[in-house]
Amino acid sequence: MSQQLFVWFAGNCTGGLNVGTRIAAGLTTGALAVLLAQPTDVVKVRMQAQQQMLGSGTVPRYKSTLQAYQIIARQEGARGLWKGKHVVRRPFTLILCKNNHKCR
């Protein structure tokens, strides 16, 4: 996917790519990665925390992954699924921008 966005930003890649193009490609792929992966990460972390609390006699809040998505979206709104996105976006952007340093 990163390579496809790179071609979209840069054209046919016959010459060297400037820094702005690399940064734009890294920002775009990083933002898409967060957009798609962050809700899954939020659900995973909450279910892991729930698992640790079950030993203390707590009633489980989520019985399945799908139910966790539904409860979080219902109680916190759709934005609840993207909590913590600002922290995650920066490393993705830097990694993807560094990996796109040249046309493959």
N, CA, C and O atoms as CSV, one atom per row, in Angstrom:
chain,resi,resn,atom,element,x,y,z
A,1,MET,N,N,0.822,-1.181,0.000
A,1,MET,CA,C,0.000,0.000,0.000
A,1,MET,C,C,0.867,1.247,0.000
A,1,MET,O,O,0.556,2.216,-0.693
A,2,SER,N,N,1.927,1.237,0.750
A,2,SER,CA,C,2.823,2.376,0.823
A,2,SER,C,C,3.407,2.696,-0.548
A,2,SER,O,O,3.498,3.862,-0.932
A,3,GLN,N,N,3.800,1.666,-1.281
A,3,GLN,CA,C,4.373,1.868,-2.609
A,3,GLN,C,C,3.340,2.473,-3.558
A,3,GLN,O,O,3.683,3.331,-4.372
A,4,GLN,N,N,2.103,2.047,-3.468
A,4,GLN,CA,C,1.052,2.587,-4.323
A,4,GLN,C,C,0.814,4.060,-4.034
A,4,GLN,O,O,0.636,4.853,-4.959
A,5,LEU,N,N,0.809,4.434,-2.765
A,5,LEU,CA,C,0.665,5.850,-2.419
A,5,LEU,C,C,1.870,6.642,-2.874
A,5,LEU,O,O,1.750,7.796,-3.284
A,6,PHE,N,N,3.022,6.023,-2.802
A,6,PHE,CA,C,4.241,6.684,-3.247
A,6,PHE,C,C,4.145,7.043,-4.720
A,6,PHE,O,O,4.483,8.158,-5.117
A,7,VAL,N,N,3.687,6.100,-5.528
A,7,VAL,CA,C,3.539,6.349,-6.965
A,7,VAL,C,C,2.478,7.420,-7.190
A,7,VAL,O,O,2.632,8.265,-8.072
A,8,TRP,N,N,1.416,7.395,-6.414
A,8,TRP,CA,C,0.374,8.402,-6.550
A,8,TRP,C,C,0.916,9.796,-6.256
A,8,TRP,O,O,0.585,10.749,-6.960
A,9,PHE,N,N,1.753,9.925,-5.215
A,9,PHE,CA,C,2.335,11.212,-4.867
A,9,PHE,C,C,3.428,11.641,-5.847
A,9,PHE,O,O,3.528,12.819,-6.188
A,10,ALA,N,N,4.241,10.692,-6.297
A,10,ALA,CA,C,5.457,11.034,-7.010
A,10,ALA,C,C,5.422,10.799,-8.513
A,10,ALA,O,O,6.334,11.233,-9.217
A,11,GLY,N,N,4.429,10.148,-9.007
A,11,GLY,CA,C,4.396,9.866,-10.440
A,11,GLY,C,C,5.128,8.567,-10.740
A,11,GLY,O,O,4.995,7.589,-10.003
A,12,ASN,N,N,5.896,8.557,-11.816
A,12,ASN,CA,C,6.511,7.295,-12.264
A,12,ASN,C,C,7.850,6.978,-11.618
A,12,ASN,O,O,8.417,5.929,-11.921
A,13,CYS,N,N,8.377,7.803,-10.767
A,13,CYS,CA,C,9.585,7.497,-9.989
A,13,CYS,C,C,10.861,7.411,-10.830
A,13,CYS,O,O,11.773,6.668,-10.467
A,14,THR,N,N,10.951,8.131,-11.915
A,14,THR,CA,C,12.175,8.046,-12.710
A,14,THR,C,C,13.309,8.835,-12.059
A,14,THR,O,O,14.472,8.449,-12.178
A,15,GLY,N,N,12.999,9.899,-11.396
A,15,GLY,CA,C,14.037,10.698,-10.741
A,15,GLY,C,C,13.976,10.514,-9.242
A,15,GLY,O,O,13.169,9.735,-8.734
A,16,GLY,N,N,14.830,11.230,-8.539
A,16,GLY,CA,C,14.815,11.164,-7.084
A,16,GLY,C,C,13.590,11.869,-6.532
A,16,GLY,O,O,13.056,12.787,-7.153
A,17,LEU,N,N,13.162,11.442,-5.391
A,17,LEU,CA,C,11.993,12.036,-4.756
A,17,LEU,C,C,12.445,13.040,-3.719
A,17,LEU,O,O,13.395,12.804,-2.972
A,18,ASN,N,N,11.752,14.161,-3.686
A,18,ASN,CA,C,12.153,15.165,-2.705
A,18,ASN,C,C,11.618,14.809,-1.322
A,18,ASN,O,O,10.785,13.915,-1.176
A,19,VAL,N,N,12.097,15.504,-0.336
A,19,VAL,CA,C,11.747,15.225,1.055
A,19,VAL,C,C,10.254,15.440,1.290
A,19,VAL,O,O,9.631,14.681,2.032
A,20,GLY,N,N,9.680,16.456,0.671
A,20,GLY,CA,C,8.256,16.733,0.850
A,20,GLY,C,C,7.385,15.571,0.399
A,20,GLY,O,O,6.391,15.239,1.046
A,21,THR,N,N,7.766,14.956,-0.716
A,21,THR,CA,C,7.007,13.807,-1.221
A,21,THR,C,C,7.110,12.642,-0.261
A,21,THR,O,O,6.119,11.960,0.002
A,22,ARG,N,N,8.293,12.410,0.260
A,22,ARG,CA,C,8.479,11.316,1.212
A,22,ARG,C,C,7.678,11.544,2.487
A,22,ARG,O,O,7.065,10.621,3.023
A,23,ILE,N,N,7.693,12.779,2.964
A,23,ILE,CA,C,6.946,13.094,4.183
A,23,ILE,C,C,5.447,12.948,3.948
A,23,ILE,O,O,4.734,12.407,4.793
A,24,ALA,N,N,4.963,13.432,2.794
A,24,ALA,CA,C,3.537,13.316,2.484
A,24,ALA,C,C,3.120,11.849,2.397
A,24,ALA,O,O,2.062,11.477,2.903
A,25,ALA,N,N,3.937,11.021,1.764
A,25,ALA,CA,C,3.621,9.590,1.666
A,25,ALA,C,C,3.632,8.939,3.049
A,25,ALA,O,O,2.760,8.127,3.357
A,26,GLY,N,N,4.601,9.285,3.873
A,26,GLY,CA,C,4.680,8.730,5.229
A,26,GLY,C,C,3.503,9.158,6.093
A,26,GLY,O,O,2.948,8.350,6.838
A,27,LEU,N,N,3.121,10.431,5.993
A,27,LEU,CA,C,1.973,10.916,6.756
A,27,LEU,C,C,0.680,10.214,6.335
A,27,LEU,O,O,-0.136,9.832,7.175
A,28,THR,N,N,0.511,10.053,5.027
A,28,THR,CA,C,-0.706,9.425,4.525
A,28,THR,C,C,-0.800,7.962,4.946
A,28,THR,O,O,-1.836,7.528,5.449
A,29,THR,N,N,0.262,7.206,4.747
A,29,THR,CA,C,0.216,5.793,5.117
A,29,THR,C,C,0.133,5.618,6.630
A,29,THR,O,O,-0.523,4.694,7.111
A,30,GLY,N,N,0.795,6.500,7.386
A,30,GLY,CA,C,0.707,6.439,8.842
A,30,GLY,C,C,-0.703,6.722,9.339
A,30,GLY,O,O,-1.205,6.046,10.237
A,31,ALA,N,N,-1.336,7.727,8.744
A,31,ALA,CA,C,-2.707,8.068,9.144
A,31,ALA,C,C,-3.676,6.937,8.791
A,31,ALA,O,O,-4.570,6.619,9.575
A,32,LEU,N,N,-3.503,6.336,7.626
A,32,LEU,CA,C,-4.369,5.212,7.245
A,32,LEU,C,C,-4.161,4.018,8.172
A,32,LEU,O,O,-5.121,3.339,8.536
A,33,ALA,N,N,-2.920,3.763,8.553
A,33,ALA,CA,C,-2.640,2.647,9.460
A,33,ALA,C,C,-3.326,2.862,10.803
A,33,ALA,O,O,-3.908,1.932,11.364
A,34,VAL,N,N,-3.258,4.089,11.320
A,34,VAL,CA,C,-3.905,4.390,12.598
A,34,VAL,C,C,-5.415,4.303,12.461
A,34,VAL,O,O,-6.094,3.760,13.333
A,35,LEU,N,N,-5.937,4.834,11.372
A,35,LEU,CA,C,-7.381,4.814,11.151
A,35,LEU,C,C,-7.925,3.389,11.161
A,35,LEU,O,O,-9.004,3.137,11.697
A,36,LEU,N,N,-7.187,2.469,10.575
A,36,LEU,CA,C,-7.659,1.088,10.478
A,36,LEU,C,C,-7.305,0.236,11.693
A,36,LEU,O,O,-8.079,-0.643,12.072
A,37,ALA,N,N,-6.161,0.477,12.303
A,37,ALA,CA,C,-5.677,-0.410,13.370
A,37,ALA,C,C,-6.037,0.045,14.777
A,37,ALA,O,O,-6.129,-0.789,15.678
A,38,GLN,N,N,-6.240,1.319,14.991
A,38,GLN,CA,C,-6.447,1.831,16.337
A,38,GLN,C,C,-7.672,1.245,17.049
A,38,GLN,O,O,-7.562,0.890,18.223
A,39,PRO,N,N,-8.833,1.128,16.393
A,39,PRO,CA,C,-9.981,0.536,17.109
A,39,PRO,C,C,-9.704,-0.885,17.603
A,39,PRO,O,O,-10.118,-1.258,18.700
A,40,THR,N,N,-9.016,-1.657,16.802
A,40,THR,CA,C,-8.675,-3.020,17.205
A,40,THR,C,C,-7.744,-3.012,18.404
A,40,THR,O,O,-7.879,-3.839,19.306
A,41,ASP,N,N,-6.803,-2.083,18.419
A,41,ASP,CA,C,-5.870,-1.985,19.537
A,41,ASP,C,C,-6.593,-1.565,20.816
A,41,ASP,O,O,-6.296,-2.090,21.889
A,42,VAL,N,N,-7.530,-0.636,20.718
A,42,VAL,CA,C,-8.293,-0.199,21.891
A,42,VAL,C,C,-9.061,-1.381,22.483
A,42,VAL,O,O,-9.048,-1.588,23.696
A,43,VAL,N,N,-9.730,-2.152,21.626
A,43,VAL,CA,C,-10.496,-3.310,22.101
A,43,VAL,C,C,-9.559,-4.344,22.721
A,43,VAL,O,O,-9.866,-4.911,23.769
A,44,LYS,N,N,-8.430,-4.588,22.083
A,44,LYS,CA,C,-7.473,-5.576,22.605
A,44,LYS,C,C,-6.981,-5.182,24.001
A,44,LYS,O,O,-6.946,-6.015,24.907
A,45,VAL,N,N,-6.607,-3.929,24.170
A,45,VAL,CA,C,-6.085,-3.468,25.458
A,45,VAL,C,C,-7.158,-3.556,26.537
A,45,VAL,O,O,-6.873,-3.964,27.663
A,46,ARG,N,N,-8.367,-3.183,26.208
A,46,ARG,CA,C,-9.448,-3.244,27.206
A,46,ARG,C,C,-9.780,-4.681,27.588
A,46,ARG,O,O,-10.065,-4.968,28.751
A,47,MET,N,N,-9.745,-5.573,26.624
A,47,MET,CA,C,-10.023,-6.976,26.951
A,47,MET,C,C,-8.889,-7.581,27.770
A,47,MET,O,O,-9.135,-8.419,28.637
A,48,GLN,N,N,-7.648,-7.167,27.505
A,48,GLN,CA,C,-6.524,-7.644,28.318
A,48,GLN,C,C,-6.649,-7.133,29.750
A,48,GLN,O,O,-6.406,-7.874,30.702
A,49,ALA,N,N,-7.029,-5.867,29.900
A,49,ALA,CA,C,-7.203,-5.300,31.242
A,49,ALA,C,C,-8.339,-6.008,31.971
A,49,ALA,O,O,-8.245,-6.274,33.169
A,50,GLN,N,N,-9.395,-6.308,31.255
A,50,GLN,CA,C,-10.522,-7.035,31.839
A,50,GLN,C,C,-10.079,-8.410,32.321
A,50,GLN,O,O,-10.481,-8.852,33.397
A,51,GLN,N,N,-9.258,-9.081,31.535
A,51,GLN,CA,C,-8.777,-10.420,31.896
A,51,GLN,C,C,-7.987,-10.383,33.203
A,51,GLN,O,O,-8.102,-11.289,34.029
A,52,GLN,N,N,-7.186,-9.336,33.388
A,52,GLN,CA,C,-6.399,-9.215,34.615
A,52,GLN,C,C,-7.294,-8.951,35.821
A,52,GLN,O,O,-6.975,-9.370,36.934
A,53,MET,N,N,-8.411,-8.260,35.608
A,53,MET,CA,C,-9.307,-7.918,36.717
A,53,MET,C,C,-10.238,-9.063,37.090
A,53,MET,O,O,-10.827,-9.036,38.171
A,54,LEU,N,N,-10.390,-10.064,36.235
A,54,LEU,CA,C,-11.330,-11.158,36.508
A,54,LEU,C,C,-10.955,-11.959,37.744
A,54,LEU,O,O,-11.831,-12.528,38.397
A,55,GLY,N,N,-9.677,-12.016,38.076
A,55,GLY,CA,C,-9.240,-12.772,39.245
A,55,GLY,C,C,-9.777,-12.201,40.542
A,55,GLY,O,O,-9.864,-12.914,41.541
A,56,SER,N,N,-10.145,-10.910,40.543
A,56,SER,CA,C,-10.624,-10.276,41.769
A,56,SER,C,C,-12.149,-10.377,41.921
A,56,SER,O,O,-12.742,-9.664,42.730
A,57,GLY,N,N,-12.775,-11.262,41.143
A,57,GLY,CA,C,-14.215,-11.482,41.265
A,57,GLY,C,C,-15.063,-10.481,40.509
A,57,GLY,O,O,-16.270,-10.403,40.738
A,58,THR,N,N,-14.475,-9.728,39.632
A,58,THR,CA,C,-15.209,-8.742,38.837
A,58,THR,C,C,-15.997,-9.434,37.730
A,58,THR,O,O,-15.534,-10.415,37.148
A,59,VAL,N,N,-17.176,-8.925,37.445
A,59,VAL,CA,C,-17.997,-9.453,36.356
A,59,VAL,C,C,-17.426,-8.926,35.035
A,59,VAL,O,O,-17.165,-7.729,34.914
A,60,PRO,N,N,-17.232,-9.799,34.051
A,60,PRO,CA,C,-16.663,-9.333,32.782
A,60,PRO,C,C,-17.584,-8.347,32.071
A,60,PRO,O,O,-18.795,-8.551,31.987
A,61,ARG,N,N,-16.991,-7.290,31.571
A,61,ARG,CA,C,-17.748,-6.261,30.860
A,61,ARG,C,C,-18.008,-6.678,29.412
A,61,ARG,O,O,-19.079,-6.419,28.862
A,62,TYR,N,N,-17.024,-7.318,28.811
A,62,TYR,CA,C,-17.135,-7.726,27.407
A,62,TYR,C,C,-17.060,-9.253,27.333
A,62,TYR,O,O,-16.165,-9.861,27.920
A,63,LYS,N,N,-17.986,-9.862,26.621
A,63,LYS,CA,C,-17.971,-11.311,26.469
A,63,LYS,C,C,-17.321,-11.738,25.163
A,63,LYS,O,O,-16.904,-12.887,25.017
A,64,SER,N,N,-17.234,-10.805,24.204
A,64,SER,CA,C,-16.604,-11.106,22.922
A,64,SER,C,C,-16.016,-9.822,22.340
A,64,SER,O,O,-16.290,-8.719,22.814
A,65,THR,N,N,-15.211,-9.994,21.314
A,65,THR,CA,C,-14.600,-8.840,20.665
A,65,THR,C,C,-15.667,-7.956,20.027
A,65,THR,O,O,-15.625,-6.733,20.163
A,66,LEU,N,N,-16.603,-8.558,19.346
A,66,LEU,CA,C,-17.671,-7.797,18.699
A,66,LEU,C,C,-18.485,-7.022,19.723
A,66,LEU,O,O,-18.841,-5.867,19.489
A,67,GLN,N,N,-18.778,-7.644,20.848
A,67,GLN,CA,C,-19.520,-6.963,21.899
A,67,GLN,C,C,-18.710,-5.793,22.466
A,67,GLN,O,O,-19.277,-4.758,22.817
A,68,ALA,N,N,-17.403,-5.954,22.555
A,68,ALA,CA,C,-16.556,-4.860,23.044
A,68,ALA,C,C,-16.638,-3.660,22.112
A,68,ALA,O,O,-16.775,-2.525,22.569
A,69,TYR,N,N,-16.554,-3.908,20.794
A,69,TYR,CA,C,-16.716,-2.806,19.826
A,69,TYR,C,C,-18.056,-2.106,20.037
A,69,TYR,O,O,-18.122,-0.877,20.079
A,70,GLN,N,N,-19.116,-2.891,20.168
A,70,GLN,CA,C,-20.459,-2.329,20.298
A,70,GLN,C,C,-20.617,-1.513,21.575
A,70,GLN,O,O,-21.169,-0.412,21.545
A,71,ILE,N,N,-20.140,-2.042,22.688
A,71,ILE,CA,C,-20.288,-1.345,23.970
A,71,ILE,C,C,-19.477,-0.053,23.980
A,71,ILE,O,O,-19.963,0.986,24.426
A,72,ILE,N,N,-18.251,-0.117,23.493
A,72,ILE,CA,C,-17.410,1.086,23.469
A,72,ILE,C,C,-18.049,2.151,22.585
A,72,ILE,O,O,-18.128,3.315,22.977
A,73,ALA,N,N,-18.506,1.765,21.396
A,73,ALA,CA,C,-19.129,2.728,20.479
A,73,ALA,C,C,-20.418,3.295,21.071
A,73,ALA,O,O,-20.693,4.485,20.918
A,74,ARG,N,N,-21.206,2.465,21.740
A,74,ARG,CA,C,-22.479,2.916,22.308
A,74,ARG,C,C,-22.251,3.842,23.498
A,74,ARG,O,O,-22.898,4.884,23.600
A,75,GLN,N,N,-21.338,3.475,24.401
A,75,GLN,CA,C,-21.155,4.241,25.636
A,75,GLN,C,C,-20.275,5.470,25.450
A,75,GLN,O,O,-20.498,6.491,26.102
A,76,GLU,N,N,-19.275,5.390,24.569
A,76,GLU,CA,C,-18.330,6.496,24.418
A,76,GLU,C,C,-18.430,7.187,23.065
A,76,GLU,O,O,-17.740,8.174,22.806
A,77,GLY,N,N,-19.293,6.659,22.211
A,77,GLY,CA,C,-19.387,7.192,20.862
A,77,GLY,C,C,-18.297,6.567,20.002
A,77,GLY,O,O,-17.392,5.902,20.506
A,78,ALA,N,N,-18.398,6.789,18.707
A,78,ALA,CA,C,-17.414,6.214,17.786
A,78,ALA,C,C,-16.004,6.691,18.101
A,78,ALA,O,O,-15.041,5.962,17.859
A,79,ARG,N,N,-15.866,7.880,18.628
A,79,ARG,CA,C,-14.530,8.413,18.969
A,79,ARG,C,C,-13.839,7.594,20.054
A,79,ARG,O,O,-12.612,7.604,20.156
A,80,GLY,N,N,-14.612,6.897,20.853
A,80,GLY,CA,C,-14.032,6.066,21.904
A,80,GLY,C,C,-13.133,4.977,21.362
A,80,GLY,O,O,-12.218,4.526,22.051
A,81,LEU,N,N,-13.383,4.549,20.132
A,81,LEU,CA,C,-12.556,3.513,19.515
A,81,LEU,C,C,-11.202,4.043,19.054
A,81,LEU,O,O,-10.302,3.260,18.749
A,82,TRP,N,N,-11.053,5.348,19.002
A,82,TRP,CA,C,-9.777,5.930,18.560
A,82,TRP,C,C,-9.064,6.656,19.693
A,82,TRP,O,O,-8.264,7.553,19.429
A,83,LYS,N,N,-9.328,6.298,20.934
A,83,LYS,CA,C,-8.619,6.913,22.057
A,83,LYS,C,C,-7.136,6.579,21.978
A,83,LYS,O,O,-6.763,5.439,21.702
A,84,GLY,N,N,-6.310,7.560,22.216
A,84,GLY,CA,C,-4.871,7.361,22.197
A,84,GLY,C,C,-4.248,7.447,20.819
A,84,GLY,O,O,-3.070,7.123,20.665
A,85,LYS,N,N,-4.991,7.872,19.815
A,85,LYS,CA,C,-4.486,7.878,18.437
A,85,LYS,C,C,-3.327,8.845,18.239
A,85,LYS,O,O,-2.459,8.599,17.400
A,86,HIS,N,N,-3.295,9.934,18.990
A,86,HIS,CA,C,-2.239,10.925,18.795
A,86,HIS,C,C,-0.875,10.375,19.186
A,86,HIS,O,O,0.140,10.734,18.588
A,87,VAL,N,N,-0.853,9.520,20.170
A,87,VAL,CA,C,0.401,8.914,20.602
A,87,VAL,C,C,0.902,7.907,19.574
A,87,VAL,O,O,2.108,7.800,19.347
A,88,VAL,N,N,-0.005,7.173,18.956
A,88,VAL,CA,C,0.363,6.112,18.019
A,88,VAL,C,C,0.758,6.664,16.654
A,88,VAL,O,O,1.624,6.090,15.993
A,89,ARG,N,N,0.150,7.753,16.219
A,89,ARG,CA,C,0.346,8.249,14.860
A,89,ARG,C,C,1.803,8.647,14.586
A,89,ARG,O,O,2.314,8.372,13.501
A,90,ARG,N,N,2.461,9.271,15.523
A,90,ARG,CA,C,3.822,9.764,15.273
A,90,ARG,C,C,4.811,8.654,14.929
A,90,ARG,O,O,5.521,8.772,13.930
A,91,PRO,N,N,4.885,7.576,15.718
A,91,PRO,CA,C,5.843,6.517,15.347
A,91,PRO,C,C,5.535,5.901,13.985
A,91,PRO,O,O,6.457,5.634,13.215
A,92,PHE,N,N,4.253,5.670,13.670
A,92,PHE,CA,C,3.895,5.116,12.365
A,92,PHE,C,C,4.391,6.028,11.252
A,92,PHE,O,O,4.965,5.562,10.269
A,93,THR,N,N,4.168,7.327,11.409
A,93,THR,CA,C,4.552,8.273,10.374
A,93,THR,C,C,6.054,8.286,10.184
A,93,THR,O,O,6.535,8.288,9.051
A,94,LEU,N,N,6.801,8.296,11.274
A,94,LEU,CA,C,8.257,8.326,11.164
A,94,LEU,C,C,8.801,7.046,10.537
A,94,LEU,O,O,9.700,7.095,9.698
A,95,ILE,N,N,8.261,5.916,10.938
A,95,ILE,CA,C,8.728,4.635,10.384
A,95,ILE,C,C,8.430,4.558,8.896
A,95,ILE,O,O,9.304,4.201,8.106
A,96,LEU,N,N,7.204,4.890,8.505
A,96,LEU,CA,C,6.825,4.784,7.101
A,96,LEU,C,C,7.561,5.798,6.239
A,96,LEU,O,O,7.913,5.505,5.097
A,97,CYS,N,N,7.793,6.979,6.774
A,97,CYS,CA,C,8.533,7.989,6.021
A,97,CYS,C,C,9.974,7.531,5.818
A,97,CYS,O,O,10.528,7.706,4.733
A,98,LYS,N,N,10.576,6.960,6.826
A,98,LYS,CA,C,11.957,6.460,6.716
A,98,LYS,C,C,12.029,5.299,5.731
A,98,LYS,O,O,12.984,5.212,4.958
A,99,ASN,N,N,11.036,4.402,5.742
A,99,ASN,CA,C,11.040,3.255,4.847
A,99,ASN,C,C,10.816,3.645,3.387
A,99,ASN,O,O,11.184,2.901,2.478
A,100,ASN,N,N,10.215,4.804,3.169
A,100,ASN,CA,C,9.933,5.259,1.807
A,100,ASN,C,C,11.041,6.169,1.289
A,100,ASN,O,O,10.779,7.020,0.439
A,101,HIS,N,N,12.244,6.017,1.765
A,101,HIS,CA,C,13.311,6.945,1.392
A,101,HIS,C,C,13.721,6.834,-0.066
A,101,HIS,O,O,14.414,7.721,-0.565
A,102,LYS,N,N,13.330,5.801,-0.755
A,102,LYS,CA,C,13.641,5.680,-2.173
A,102,LYS,C,C,12.567,4.862,-2.854
A,102,LYS,O,O,11.819,4.134,-2.201
A,103,CYS,N,N,12.492,4.982,-4.153
A,103,CYS,CA,C,11.519,4.194,-4.911
A,103,CYS,C,C,12.043,2.784,-5.066
A,103,CYS,O,O,13.213,2.582,-5.393
A,104,ARG,N,N,11.192,1.819,-4.837
A,104,ARG,CA,C,11.642,0.420,-4.953
A,104,ARG,C,C,11.383,-0.105,-6.323
A,104,ARG,O,O,11.694,-1.261,-6.610
